[in-house]
Amino acid sequence: MSDPSAAARTVQVPFTGDRSGTAPLTWGQRAIWHAILRTAPNDVYFNIGRLLTLGERGRATDLPRLATALAALLQRHEALRTRLYGIEDGDPRQSLADSGTLPLTAVEETDPARTGATARALLAELSATRFDYAGEWPLRVGAVHHRGRVTHVALVLCHLAADGHAAEQVVRDLRLLAVRGSAGRPPRTNPLDLAREQESPAGVRRSERALAHWEGFYRAMPPTMFPYETAPPRTPRFWSGRIVSEALMRATDALATAHRISGSTVLMTALAALVAAEGGHTAAAMMPIVANRAAEDRRDLVAMLSQDAPFLLDTSGAERFTDLLPAAWRAAMAGYRAASYDPAAWQALRERVGRERGTPVHPYCCYNDQRFFVRPPAEGPPDPAELRAARARTELGFPATEDKLGCRYCVHVTEERGVLAVMLTADTAYLPPPRIRAHLWALEEVVVASACGEAPALGDLPALLERGARPGPAPAGRLDP
């Protein structure tokens, strides 16, 4: 550790499971594996990090108790003791172990005021390297303790074993196992059985039904949302802009309540309208990432289940932004039902439709709402004056860059300190940093104005983006491109 007051050691945690076995990859695993191959060696981008804080209330957790909880966690969730084999043959499969040893990095922090900072540094250190998919367990764990009491647990998950929903499930279960000794009823299914079911005739038929919807999407969408490079690419090529906005959160909630749709759909619709305006399209094609946990037996499953869904929004018949919301809700719901399918058949379909259309088809535009739990919106309409005042507290900046990524416009939605945070990572050859800023600022502008009863005309969105891209300080918030 970089902190001179903290001393680290490795504790080996033995674990056992109820069975071992092998199976093909699930559809979700195949999808993320293809993304990993496209992104490697920068696939550290896909590591999922979480920090669990163990408070002062309740029974204290020491290192032996944490080790017991970790062993129970790995017994409970088979994905956490599953690795790949056959990678070198180009046909990776998953192998479940019934026993093993998990290394736990334990850091003793002598200064109680620094336990949080030390834990964040430990999480960054554990997240900084790509996983060895065949030789390493898909879970890295570190613990910070002070005077025998564990204060924080750092968890890094391999995306082949977990998606964002699963990562939150791991945090929840580990907290319960450490504090109470039990996490309740175990999951009703597991990745190996799911993979075998997806390979069955019933699984193939389900995939074919989903792909029929995808075919309609590929035939109706613009071939791509960002067809031309508009600027020399920066180095690193991919820049991430982020807006953290209380005003955007409250306005999104207000529109969701007024139109009886989800806040996530409000945000995706606004982004889709801006993407269409950016390229002069009359329709916007996006691929939201769907958790695929509507079935009761998958809601608490730790696995990589998330896959892309098709979302196509026709903007030509609407006058104002809010006119889009009913159709967007219907399009989103239809797309979510088509979000579980065989990725190999999906890729073959896309290539076939591209050949028949005479041009490759791919939106290169994705949307990922990573919130595990969405708060119920506040009752009553928002106060426009309060929303405008909240905009003065908006933060807008560029916190990260990437060398390689398989997308041109990639949005992640989270909450940060209880406030909505939207990150847009874009290929700077297609969307330079001033345009990234413009999209984030315009997102807030469109949603807040609409919540205040002043929904902008769709024909005004290109000018709104131009305003947000002007040099100098952003019209709201802060930016340093």
N, C-alpha and C positions, 0 to 999 in steps of 0.2 A: 504494500500500500504506500501511496505517496505521503500520507500523514505520518510524521515521525513519532507521534504519540500512540499510534496504533500498531499492534503486533499481530501478525497473521500466522495461522497454522492450518493444516489440513486434517480433518477428521473423516475417517472412512465409515460410511453408514451402510451396513449390510441390509438387504431387503430380500423378501421372498414373494412369490405370487402363486396363484392357484393353478396355473397351467403355462405351457409354452406352445409355440406353433408358428407356422408361416402362412402367408397369404399374399395375393397381389396387393398393390397399392389401392386405396380407395380412390374414388373419383376426385375428391378434394386433394388428396395427396398427389395424385398425378398432375393436377392443375398447378399446384405450387411447385412441384418438381420441375415442370417445364419453365416456370418463371425463374427458378433458381438457376437453371442451366443458361437462360438468356442473360442473367445478371452476373454470374460468376466471372471473376473472383470477388466481385463486390457484393456477394450474397449475404454478407454480414448485415446488410440492409434489412433482411427478413427476420433477424433475431427479435424475439418478443421479450421485453424486460418489464418486470413488475417489482414493486417494493412493498413489502408487508410490514406495517408498524404494529408492534405488540405493545399496547399501552400499559400504564401502571396499574390499572384496575384488574381485578380478578387474580387468578392464580399465576404466580411467576413462572415463566418459561426459561429453564436453563438449557444448556447444550444437550445433555442426555434426553431431556423431554422433547426437544426439537428433533433430535435424531429419531426418536420413537415415532414422532408425528410424520416425519419424512418417509420412514419405512412403511407406515400405514398408507400414506399417500400413494406410493408406488405400487403397493399391493392393490389399492382401490382402482387406480387408473392404468390400464394396460398400456396405453399409448406412451407412458413415461418410461417404460422398460422395453421399448421396441426400437430396433435399429434396422438399417437397410442392409441388404446384401444383393449381389449381382449388378452393382453399379457399373463395373468395368465391362459387362456384357451389353450394356445399353438397355437392360430390362430389369430395373430395380424392383425388389420385392421387400416385404417387411417381415422381420423375425422377432417374435415375442420371447423374452427370456423369463424363466420362472424363478430366477435368483440372480444376485449380483451385488455389487458394492458401488455406492454413489459417493463421490468425494464432496465434502462440505468444507468450504473455506471459512474458517472462524477467525474473526478479527476482534481482538480485545481493545476497547477504547477506554483509556483512563480518564478522559475528560467527559463528564456526562453532557456537557453543552455541545459536544462535537459528534455525538452518536449519529445524528441525522445526516450531517455532512459526510461523515465517514461511510455511512451506508450508501449514499448517492455515489460516492467515488468507487465503492466496491461494485455497485451495479454497473457503472460505466466500464469498469475493468473486465467484469465477466461478460459484458455484451460486446466487447471490442473485437472479438475474433469469430470467424465463421465456424460452424459446427463441422466435426468429422462425422458425416452421416452414417458411416459403417462402423466406426470404432468408438464412438462416444455416445453415452446416454443422452437423450434429447432434453435433458434438464440440467442446468447448472445452478448451484445454490451457494449462497454466502450468508453468513450471519454476523451481526455486530452485537457484542455483549459488553456489559459494564458491571463489574463486581458480581459476576456470575449470572446476571439476568440478561437474556436476549432482548434487545430493544428493536431490532430491525432484521428482516430476512430479505435478501436480494434473490430474485428468481429470474433466470433467463431460459426461455423455452425455444426449442427448434420449431420452426413453422411447419415442418412435416408432421409433428406430433400434436400441434395445437394451433388454433386460430385465436383471434382476440377474445371471443366468447369463452373459449376453453381456458385461456389464460386467467380470466377473471374467476372461472370456476375453480381453478387450481388454488388461487389466492384464498378464495372463500373456504375451501375444504381444508387447506393447511392451517388457516386461522382456527377453525373449529377443532381440528385434531390436536393442535398445540395447546389450546385453552381448555377444551372440554374433554378431549380424548376420543371424540366420535364426531363423524360428519354425517350421520344418518344413513338412510338407505343407499346402497351402492347403485351405480348406473345400471340400467336395464339391458344395455347392449354394449358392444365394444368394437374397436376398429377392425379386428380380424373378421368377426362375424359379419360386420357391415360390408367389408370388401367382398366376401364370398356371396352375400346376397346381391350385390350390385353386378356380379358376374353371372348371375342366374338368368334364365329366360324372363322372369318377371322384372328384373333390374334392367335388362336390355329394352324391354317394352317401355318402361318408364322413361328411360333416356331418349328413346325415339319420340315419345310424345313431347318432351321438352324441346328437342331439336327441331320439331316441326314449327314451333313458335320462333325459334332462332332463325329458321330459314326465311320466314316472313320479314323478320327484322333486317336481315342482311340484304334482302331484295329491295326494301323500301328506304333504307337509310342512305344518306350521302356516303360515298365510298369511304371517306374519312373526314374527321372534323378539322384536322390541321394538315392540309395537303401540301403546303409549300413552306420551305424554310424562308424566314423573313429577316434573319440577321445572322451574322457570324456566330457560331456557338461559343459560349464562354468556357473557360477552364477553371474548375470542373464544369461539365456540360449541363448538369441538372441542378437547378436552384429551387429551394423551398422557401416560399413566403408563408407567413402565418399571421392571422388576425385573431386577437383575443378580445372579445367584445361582449359586455353585458347588454348593450343595446340590441345587438343582433340576437342574443339569446331570448330576451323578453319579447322582441318583435316577432321572432319565429314562433314562440309559444302562442302569441296572440293570433297570428294568422292560422296556425294549426287548429286552434279552438274555433275560430270563426268559420272555417271551411270544413271542419270535421275530418281532417286528415292528420297525418303525422308531421311533426316538426322536421323529421328527416326528409320527407317528401317536399316540404316547403323549400328547404335549402337546396336539394337536388334540382328542383324546378328552376330556381333562380340561377344556379350555375349553368344549367342547360340552356336557358335563354341567353345568358351572356356568351356562352360558347357559340351558339348560333349567330349571335350578332357579331362576334369576332371574325367569323369566316364568311359572313354574308349568306348563311344558309337559311332556308325556310323550315328546317327541322333540325333537331339536335339528337344525336345518338350518344348515349352514355352506357357504361357497364357498371352498375352498382354491385358491390360485393355483398352477398346474402349469406346469413349465418346458417340457413337450412336446418333450423331446429324447431319447426312447427310441430313435428311429431312428438308425442309425449315421451317416447323412449330415447329421444336425442337431446332433450333440454339440458340435462346435466352431464352430457357425454363430453369427456376430454378427448378431442380428436380434431383433425383438420377437415372440417365439413364445408367451410365457406367456398363458394364459387361465384363467378360472374353471372349476372343476369342481364337480359336485354331491356333497355329503356329507350323508347323512341318517342319524341315529343314534337308534334307538328305545331309550329308557331305561326303559320301563315294566316289562320282564321281568327286570331285573337288581336284585340286592340291594346289591352293593358296587361300587365304582368299577372294580376290576380285572375284574369280570364283563363289563364293556363291551368290553374290549380285543379279543377275537377277532372280534366282530361289527364293531367299528370298522375293523379292518384290512381285512376283506372289503369293507365299504362304501367305504373309501378307494380300494382298488384298482379297484373298479368305476367309481368317479367319475373317477379319473385317466384311464381309457380313454375317457371321454366329454368330454375337456377340449380338443378341437380341433374347431371348428365355425364356421359362418358367423354372426357376431354379429347381423346383420340378421334372419336366420331365427330365431335364439335369442330375440331381443326380441319378434318377432311371436308365437312360441310362448307365451312368458310372458304376454303380453297376452291371447291367446286363452284360455288356461287360467284366467286371472283372471276373464274374462267368464263362463266356464262355471261357475266356482265361486262367482260372485257377489261376489268381493272381490279386490283386487289381491294378487298373490303375489310376494314378494321377501324373502329372509332378512335383508337388510341386516346381514350378519354374515360377515366374510371372514377368511381365515387365510393368511399368507404366510411360509413358512419360506425365508429368503433366504440360507441357508448354501450356499456353493458346494461345499464339501467337509465332510463330517461325519466326525469322527474315529471310529475303531473304539473301542467301549466297553472300559473296563478289565475284566480278567478277575476273576471271583469276585464274590460278593454284597457289598453295601456294609456297612460297620460302622455300625449305627444311632447309636452315640455320636458317631462322626465326622460323620455327616450333621447331627445336631443341633448340633454345635459349628460346622459350616460355616454354618448358618443365621444365626449371630450376625454373620457377615460380609456378609450379604445387604444390597444397596442397593436402596431403593425410593423413587422420587420422580417428579416431574412435570417433564420437561425441555423440553416444547414445547407450543405451542397452534397451532391453525389456525382461520381464519375460515370456511372452506367446504370440505366434503368430502362425497362422494356415498355415505357409509356411516354406520352407527350404531355398529358394533362392528368394529374393524379391528385385527388382530393381526399384528405383524411379529416374526419370530424371527431373531436374529443371534448371533454370538459377540463378546464384548468383552473384550479382554485375555485371551483363552483361556477365558472363562467365559460361560455361557449368558446371553443378554439377551433378554427378552420385552417388547415395547412394545405397549400397548393404547391406541389412539386411539378415543375414543367421543364421540358427540353428547351433550353434557351435559344436554339436555332429556330424553333417554331413560335415560342412565346418568350421574348426577352424579359429581363427583370422588371422594367417599367410596366410591361403589360401584365406580368404576374401581380404587381401592386394594383394595377387598374382593376383586375378581376376581383381581388379581395375587397378593395374599397367599394367597388360597385355592388358587390354582393350585399354588403351592409347597407348601402344607400337604397337599393331596390327593396329589401325586406323591411327596413325601418320606415321608409316612405309609405309602403303599402300598408303597414300596420297603423300608420297615422291617417289612413284614408286618402292618401295621395299616390296611389299606385302609378308608376311611370308607364308611359306608352312604350310598347315594344319598339316602335320606330325610333325612339330616343335613346335606345341602349348603345348604339355605336358611338354617339356623341358623349354619352356618360363614360364609356371606356376611354375615349380620348382624353376627357378631363382628368380621369384618374391616373393616366400615364404621363401627365405633364411633368417636366423636371421640377425638382424642388420638393418641399414638404407635401405630403399627401393632404388632400382636403380635410381628412380626419385622421387622427392617430399619428404614428411616427414611422418613418421608413428610411433606410440607408442602403440603397442598392449598390 
